[in-house]
Amino acid sequence: MAPNPEPRTSIPHTIHYPLPATPFVGSWAFSCMVSPVIMGVAKLGAWAIKVTPHQHIAEAPSQSVPSDARPEMVFVGRITGMVDVKWSDDPRYLPPPGYAHVPLDRKYILDSGLLEITYDSGAKVILQGPCTYEVESTAGGYLALGKLTAKVEKKRSEVRGQRSDHSPLSPLPSTLFSVRTPTALITDLGTEFGVEVSEEGTTTSRVFRGSVKVLLVGGTAGLPSSGREVILRENESALVEGGDEPRITVLGASAKTADFTRRIPKVTYKTLDLVDVVAGGDGFSGRRNRGIDSTSGLAAVRSPDGYLGGKGDGRYHRVEALPLVDGVFIPDGGKDAVQVDSAGNTFAGFPDTYNATWKPIWAGGKIPADPPATAFLGGIDYTSSPHCLLFMHANNGITFDLEAIRRANPGCRLLRFRAVAGNSSETMFSPDGERVSADLWVLIDGQVRFERREVNGYSGAFQVSISIDDGDRFLTLATTDGGNNETKPFGDWTMFGDPRLYLMQVEANKPKDEERR
């Protein structure tokens, strides 16, 4: 490679000029030249300070909105727990970055998941998605849809060692906590209770401990006062209906909690090692140096050095010996769409390849090559512990059974597949002078989620991160020979460094009174 050209103009750090024969500094001519410059600089500085002082600009209020007309943010609590929250797609109600503090008039719309709000008054509210809740006061809010559970403490709570009312903008808390709905107002009397609002606006309130007052709201002018409100005690519930004939119906005592979530469950995260899975483990045993023959589905290949691969037969091969691996195949887009999982999903986007592979799908450990190939991506050696690699010489494809992984890890939810990918080969051209490269693919149920073409030793490392939904069934990783149909491939391979599935486990955390029952 040619060196970088020199810049057209080279300026040295120090420039030496010859001194004049007679002294110039201090002469009359020098004074005449310097005086105007000094006066000009002084005038320019005075003008700049007068017109654009830094502090004045930083503190100046907006000209379009008077400072006394701008609303001040009032915080009444903090978000103290979240589990698997999915926010509404409506951008008006997406929480801003750093949304731990809960301001007045904030509306929370959850499509799913759990969100816990702890008020400065001591009340804890668990929103259960789908849910729409608006913070209306220092001790209450409006539940338009969905479920919540409220627990009122007798004293003000310390949230994570800090109270959100440290600011003078936070008002004093109310003594009673209440939840308003389209048809009712539920006020605590020292209690733990649940509230559910249907799409029709019907309200169901259930008391777990203590008591609450349920007040019928809207269209109640013709009802006697005795029919407008009731007091519910432990294990009692009531149904509040609106419409033309609003009424409160007391449902009586019941030990059922009606699927209300009373505690934010403990959440733990696990990483499942796919290299261990290919080597015959369950994803957590740390097994290495095993392979799978993608031409037959034979697992536990231990000596890849003498393995010469073979031609693809156009079939998808189940890997019966590995319960978490669905199957393997030779990707070749030169024919019909290629089957990529046991459910019959196909993919027609693979290039026209040589329809053969020279190495097994290898769980390393070291890369099986002669001479041994390096495995550095982004400066990390993935052959050394605690790292690992999934080596895939073109042409190879492997599919993992996500449903089998869920069954093997009960109570866990699959969240994401992550890996560092690339080609650590130092070969850029084959002996015949052809440019070598490989393509990398990640599919979910036959649909492309990630692809990278013409990957070689100069492509560098890149991140692969794929979200996994609850309905996703199969994860497929594949490598093709770049579509160049080389009969003697050199460097046509890719590797996945630290390929892992990320799982979330939600553990049950029932209240003590439920455990006693």
C-alpha positions in Angstrom: 0.0 0.0 0.0 1.4 3.4 -1.0 2.2 5.7 1.9 -0.2 8.6 2.7 0.7 11.7 0.6 2.3 14.6 2.4 0.0 17.6 2.9 0.4 20.4 0.4 1.5 22.9 3.0 3.7 21.9 5.9 3.8 24.4 8.8 6.6 23.8 11.3 5.9 24.2 15.0 8.4 27.2 15.3 9.2 29.7 12.6 12.4 31.7 12.9 12.7 35.0 11.1 15.9 37.0 10.7 16.2 40.0 13.1 16.4 43.5 11.7 19.6 45.2 11.7 18.3 48.1 13.9 16.1 47.7 17.0 12.4 47.9 16.1 10.6 47.2 19.4 10.4 50.4 21.4 10.7 52.6 18.4 8.2 55.4 17.4 7.0 53.3 14.4 6.4 50.3 16.7 4.3 52.4 19.1 2.1 53.8 16.3 1.4 50.2 15.1 0.6 48.7 18.5 -1.7 51.4 19.9 -4.5 51.1 17.4 -4.5 47.3 17.8 -4.8 47.5 21.6 -7.6 50.0 21.4 -9.5 47.9 18.8 -9.2 44.8 20.9 -10.5 46.7 24.0 -13.5 48.0 22.2 -14.3 44.6 20.7 -14.1 42.9 24.1 -16.4 45.6 25.7 -18.9 45.1 22.9 -18.9 41.3 23.3 -19.3 41.5 27.1 -22.1 44.0 26.8 -24.1 42.1 24.2 -23.5 38.4 24.8 -22.5 37.6 28.4 -22.3 33.8 28.8 -24.3 33.8 32.1 -27.0 36.0 30.7 -27.6 33.8 27.8 -27.6 30.6 29.9 -30.1 32.0 32.3 -32.3 34.0 30.0 -35.9 32.7 29.8 -37.6 31.8 26.5 -39.0 34.8 24.7 -42.0 32.7 23.5 -43.1 31.4 26.9 -43.0 33.7 29.9 -41.2 32.2 32.9 -44.2 32.5 35.2 -46.4 30.7 32.6 -44.3 27.6 32.3 -45.5 24.7 34.5 -43.2 23.2 37.1 -42.6 19.5 37.3 -44.1 18.1 40.6 -42.8 14.7 41.6 -44.9 12.5 43.9 -43.0 9.2 43.9 -40.6 6.9 42.1 -40.8 3.8 39.9 -39.4 1.1 42.2 -39.9 -2.1 40.1 -40.4 -3.3 36.6 -40.8 -6.7 35.1 -41.0 -7.3 31.3 -42.7 -4.0 30.6 -43.8 -3.2 27.1 -44.9 0.3 26.7 -47.6 1.5 24.4 -46.5 2.5 20.8 -48.2 5.9 21.3 -45.2 8.3 21.4 -47.2 10.7 23.6 -47.0 8.3 26.5 -43.5 6.8 26.1 -41.6 7.6 29.3 -38.6 9.9 28.8 -35.0 8.8 29.5 -34.3 8.7 33.2 -38.0 8.2 34.2 -37.5 6.9 37.7 -39.3 9.9 39.2 -43.0 10.0 38.9 -44.5 13.4 38.2 -48.1 14.6 38.6 -50.3 14.1 35.5 -48.0 11.4 34.1 -50.0 8.7 32.2 -48.6 5.2 32.0 -49.9 2.9 29.3 -48.5 -0.7 29.5 -49.2 -3.2 26.8 -47.8 -5.9 29.1 -45.6 -6.5 32.1 -45.6 -5.1 35.7 -44.7 -1.6 36.9 -44.5 -0.6 40.6 -44.9 3.0 41.7 -44.1 4.0 45.3 -45.7 7.2 46.3 -44.0 9.5 48.9 -47.1 9.0 51.0 -46.1 5.4 51.5 -48.6 3.8 49.1 -47.3 1.2 46.6 -49.2 0.6 43.3 -48.4 -2.3 41.0 -49.8 -1.8 37.5 -50.4 -5.0 35.5 -50.5 -4.7 31.8 -52.4 -4.1 29.6 -53.2 -1.1 31.8 -53.8 2.7 31.5 -53.1 4.7 34.7 -52.7 8.4 35.3 -51.1 10.0 38.4 -53.8 12.5 39.5 -52.6 13.5 43.0 -50.0 12.9 45.7 -52.0 9.9 46.9 -54.0 8.4 44.1 -54.6 8.1 40.4 -57.1 7.3 37.7 -57.3 3.7 36.4 -59.0 3.8 33.0 -58.3 0.2 32.0 -56.6 -2.9 33.4 -55.5 -4.1 36.9 -53.6 -2.6 39.8 -52.8 -3.6 43.3 -52.4 -1.0 46.0 -50.8 -1.4 49.4 -50.8 1.5 51.8 -48.2 1.7 54.5 -48.7 3.5 57.8 -45.6 5.6 57.5 -43.8 7.4 54.7 -41.5 5.2 52.8 -37.9 5.6 52.1 -37.3 4.6 48.4 -33.9 3.3 47.7 -32.5 5.5 50.5 -34.0 8.7 48.9 -37.4 10.3 49.0 -38.6 12.0 45.9 -40.0 14.8 48.0 -36.5 16.1 48.6 -37.5 18.8 46.1 -39.6 21.8 47.3 -41.7 21.1 44.3 -43.1 17.9 45.9 -46.3 18.7 47.8 -47.3 17.2 51.2 -48.9 13.8 50.9 -52.5 13.1 51.5 -53.6 10.9 54.4 -55.8 8.6 52.4 -55.0 6.8 49.2 -57.7 6.4 46.5 -58.1 5.0 43.0 -60.6 6.6 40.7 -62.2 4.6 37.8 -64.9 5.4 35.2 -67.5 4.1 37.6 -66.1 4.1 41.1 -63.8 5.8 43.7 -62.0 3.3 46.0 -60.5 4.8 49.1 -58.2 2.9 51.4 -59.0 2.6 55.2 -55.6 1.0 56.0 -55.4 -1.8 53.5 -54.2 -3.8 50.6 -56.6 -4.1 47.7 -56.9 -4.7 44.0 -58.9 -2.9 41.3 -59.8 -4.0 37.8 -61.5 -2.0 35.1 -62.9 -3.7 32.0 -63.1 -2.2 28.5 -66.8 -1.4 29.3 -65.7 0.6 32.4 -67.0 -1.9 34.9 -65.0 -1.9 38.1 -64.2 -4.8 40.3 -62.6 -4.2 43.7 -61.2 -6.9 46.0 -59.7 -6.4 49.5 -56.8 -8.6 50.6 -56.2 -7.0 54.0 -57.9 -4.3 56.0 -60.8 -2.4 54.4 -61.8 0.1 51.7 -64.7 2.3 50.9 -66.2 1.9 47.4 -68.2 4.9 46.1 -70.3 4.8 43.0 -69.6 7.8 40.7 -71.5 9.2 37.8 -75.3 9.1 37.3 -76.0 8.5 41.0 -78.5 11.4 41.6 -81.5 9.0 41.9 -79.9 6.6 44.2 -80.2 6.7 48.0 -77.0 7.3 49.9 -77.0 3.8 51.2 -76.8 2.5 47.6 -74.0 4.7 46.6 -71.2 3.4 48.7 -70.1 0.2 50.6 -67.4 -0.8 53.0 -65.4 -3.9 52.0 -63.4 -5.9 54.4 -60.8 -8.6 54.1 -61.5 -11.1 51.3 -64.6 -9.2 50.2 -65.2 -7.8 46.8 -67.7 -5.7 44.9 -68.7 -5.1 41.3 -69.5 -1.5 40.2 -71.5 -1.1 37.0 -72.3 2.2 35.2 -74.6 2.8 32.3 -78.3 3.6 32.6 -78.7 1.6 35.8 -75.5 2.2 37.9 -75.2 -0.1 40.9 -72.8 -1.7 43.4 -73.0 -5.4 43.9 -71.2 -6.9 46.9 -69.9 -10.3 46.0 -69.1 -11.5 49.5 -66.1 -13.2 51.0 -63.6 -15.1 48.8 -60.0 -16.3 49.2 -59.4 -15.9 45.5 -57.1 -13.1 44.3 -58.6 -12.9 40.8 -55.1 -13.0 39.2 -54.0 -9.8 40.9 -50.2 -9.4 41.2 -49.5 -8.4 44.8 -45.7 -8.4 44.7 -43.1 -7.6 42.1 -41.5 -11.0 41.6 -37.8 -11.6 41.7 -36.2 -11.6 38.3 -33.0 -13.4 37.4 -31.2 -13.5 34.0 -29.3 -16.5 32.6 -27.1 -17.0 29.6 -27.3 -20.3 27.7 -24.1 -21.2 25.9 -24.9 -22.6 22.4 -21.4 -23.9 22.0 -22.0 -26.2 25.0 -25.3 -27.3 23.4 -23.5 -28.3 20.1 -20.9 -30.1 22.2 -23.6 -32.2 23.9 -24.4 -30.1 27.0 -27.5 -28.3 28.3 -26.1 -24.8 27.7 -24.6 -24.5 31.2 -22.0 -27.4 31.5 -19.2 -25.8 29.5 -18.5 -28.6 27.1 -16.2 -28.0 24.1 -14.5 -29.6 21.1 -17.3 -31.6 19.6 -18.9 -31.3 16.2 -21.9 -32.1 14.0 -21.7 -33.5 10.5 -24.1 -31.4 8.5 -24.4 -33.9 5.7 -25.9 -36.6 8.0 -26.8 -35.1 11.4 -24.3 -37.2 13.2 -23.2 -35.6 16.4 -20.2 -36.0 18.7 -17.6 -35.7 16.0 -14.3 -35.6 17.9 -11.6 -35.7 15.2 -12.3 -33.0 12.6 -8.7 -33.0 11.2 -9.5 -36.1 9.1 -13.0 -35.0 8.2 -13.3 -34.2 4.6 -17.0 -33.1 4.6 -19.1 -34.0 1.7 -21.8 -32.9 -0.8 -25.2 -31.9 0.2 -28.2 -34.2 -0.6 -30.8 -31.4 -0.5 -32.3 -32.8 2.7 -32.7 -31.5 6.2 -31.2 -33.8 8.8 -32.4 -34.1 12.4 -29.8 -34.3 15.1 -31.4 -37.0 17.3 -28.5 -37.1 19.8 -28.8 -33.5 20.9 -32.3 -32.6 22.2 -31.8 -28.8 22.0 -30.5 -29.0 18.4 -33.3 -29.4 15.8 -31.2 -30.3 12.8 -28.5 -29.4 10.2 -28.3 -28.9 6.5 -26.1 -27.8 3.5 -27.4 -24.4 2.3 -27.5 -24.1 -1.5 -29.7 -21.5 -3.1 -28.9 -22.8 -6.6 -31.7 -25.2 -6.3 -35.2 -24.8 -4.8 -35.9 -23.2 -1.4 -33.9 -24.9 1.3 -35.6 -26.5 4.3 -34.2 -25.0 7.5 -36.1 -26.6 10.3 -38.2 -29.7 11.2 -41.5 -27.7 10.9 -40.9 -27.4 7.1 -40.0 -23.7 7.0 -37.8 -23.0 3.9 -35.6 -20.1 2.8 -34.9 -19.2 -0.8 -32.4 -16.4 -0.2 -29.2 -18.5 -0.1 -26.8 -17.9 -3.0 -25.9 -20.5 -5.5 -23.1 -22.4 -3.6 -20.9 -25.4 -4.4 -23.4 -27.4 -2.3 -20.6 -29.0 -0.2 -18.7 -28.4 3.1 -15.2 -29.3 4.2 -15.5 -29.2 8.0 -18.2 -30.1 10.6 -20.1 -27.5 12.6 -17.5 -27.2 15.4 -18.0 -26.2 19.0 -14.6 -24.9 20.2 -12.1 -24.8 21.6 -9.6 -24.4 18.8 -10.6 -24.1 15.2 -10.1 -27.3 13.3 -7.8 -26.3 10.5 -4.4 -27.3 9.1 -2.4 -25.3 9.8 -4.3 -24.1 13.0 -6.4 -21.0 12.2 -6.4 -18.0 14.5 -9.6 -17.1 16.3 -9.1 -13.4 17.1 -12.1 -11.1 16.6 -11.8 -7.5 17.8 -8.6 -8.4 19.6 -10.1 -11.2 21.6 -9.0 -14.8 21.3 -12.2 -16.9 21.3 -10.3 -20.2 21.7 -9.3 -19.2 25.2 -11.4 -19.4 28.3 -13.8 -18.0 29.3 -14.6 -17.4 25.6 -15.8 -19.9 23.1 -16.7 -20.1 19.4 -19.0 -21.8 17.0 -16.9 -22.5 13.8 -18.9 -22.9 10.6 -17.0 -23.6 7.4 -19.0 -22.9 4.2 -21.4 -24.4 3.5 -23.1 -25.2 6.8 -26.4 -24.6 8.6 -27.6 -25.5 12.1 -31.0 -24.9 13.7 -31.7 -24.8 17.4 -35.1 -25.8 18.9 -36.2 -22.8 20.9 -39.3 -24.6 22.2 -37.1 -27.4 23.5 -34.9 -24.9 25.2 -37.9 -23.4 26.9 -39.1 -26.8 28.2 -35.6 -27.5 29.5 -35.6 -24.2 31.4 -39.1 -23.9 33.0 -40.2 -20.5 34.2 -37.7 -18.8 31.8 -38.5 -16.6 28.9 -36.1 -16.3 25.9 -35.2 -12.7 25.3 -32.3 -12.5 22.8 -29.5 -14.2 20.8 -26.2 -12.5 20.9 -22.7 -13.2 19.5 -19.6 -11.5 18.1 -19.2 -12.7 14.5 -16.6 -12.5 11.7 -13.9 -14.3 9.9 -10.5 -14.5 11.6 -8.8 -16.1 8.5 -5.6 -14.4 7.4 -6.2 -15.6 3.8 -7.5 -13.0 1.4 -7.0 -14.8 -1.9 -6.9 -18.4 -2.9 -3.9 -20.0 -4.6 -5.7 -19.4 -7.8 -5.9 -15.7 -7.1 -9.6 -15.7 -6.4 -10.9 -13.4 -3.6 -12.2 -15.6 -0.7 -15.2 -14.7 1.5 -18.3 -16.2 3.1 -21.8 -15.1 3.9 -23.4 -15.2 7.3 -27.1 -15.7 8.0 -29.4 -15.7 11.1 -33.0 -16.8 10.6 -36.0 -17.2 12.8 -38.6 -19.7 11.6 -37.2 -19.3 8.0 -37.2 -15.5 8.1 -34.0 -13.4 7.8 -33.2 -11.5 11.0 -29.5 -10.8 10.1 -27.2 -11.2 7.2 -23.7 -10.1 6.2 -22.2 -10.7 2.8 -18.6 -11.2 1.7 -17.1 -11.7 5.1 -13.3 -12.2 5.1 -10.3 -11.7 7.4 -10.4 -8.0 6.7 -14.0 -7.5 7.5 -13.4 -7.2 11.3 -15.6 -8.2 14.1 -19.3 -7.3 14.2 -22.1 -7.7 16.7 -25.1 -9.9 16.1 -28.1 -9.3 18.4 -31.5 -10.8 17.6 -34.6 -10.3 19.8 -36.6 -13.5 20.4 -40.4 -13.3 20.8 -42.5 -15.8 22.7 -43.9 -17.3 19.5 -40.5 -17.9 17.8 -39.9 -21.6 17.4 -36.5 -22.1 15.6 -33.2 -20.2 15.5 -31.0 -20.9 12.4 -27.3 -20.0 11.9 -25.8 -20.6 8.4 -22.7 -19.9 6.4 -22.4 -19.9 2.6 -19.3 -19.7 0.4 -20.1 -16.2 -0.9 -21.6 -17.5 -4.1 -18.3 -18.0 -5.8 -18.7 -21.8 -6.2 -15.1 -22.5 -5.3 -14.2 -26.2 -5.6 -11.2 -25.7 -3.3 -12.2 -23.1 -0.7 -9.6 -21.2 1.3 -10.9 -19.0 4.1 -14.5 -19.4 3.2 -15.9 -19.6 6.7 -17.3 -17.6 9.6 -17.4 -18.0 13.3 -19.7 -16.9 16.1 -17.8 -15.8 19.2 -19.6 -16.4 22.5 -22.9 -17.3 20.9 -25.5 -17.2 23.7 -29.2 -17.1 24.4 -30.3 -14.7 27.1 -33.1 -15.9 29.3 -35.2 -14.2 32.0 -36.6 -16.2 34.9 -39.4 -14.8 37.0 -39.7 -16.4 40.4 -43.0 -16.5 42.3 -43.0 -14.1 45.3 -46.3 -14.6 47.0 -47.3 -12.6 50.1 -47.0 -14.4 53.4 -50.8 -14.7 53.8 -51.1 -16.4 50.4 -48.3 -18.8 51.4 -50.2 -19.7 54.6 -53.3 -20.5 52.6 
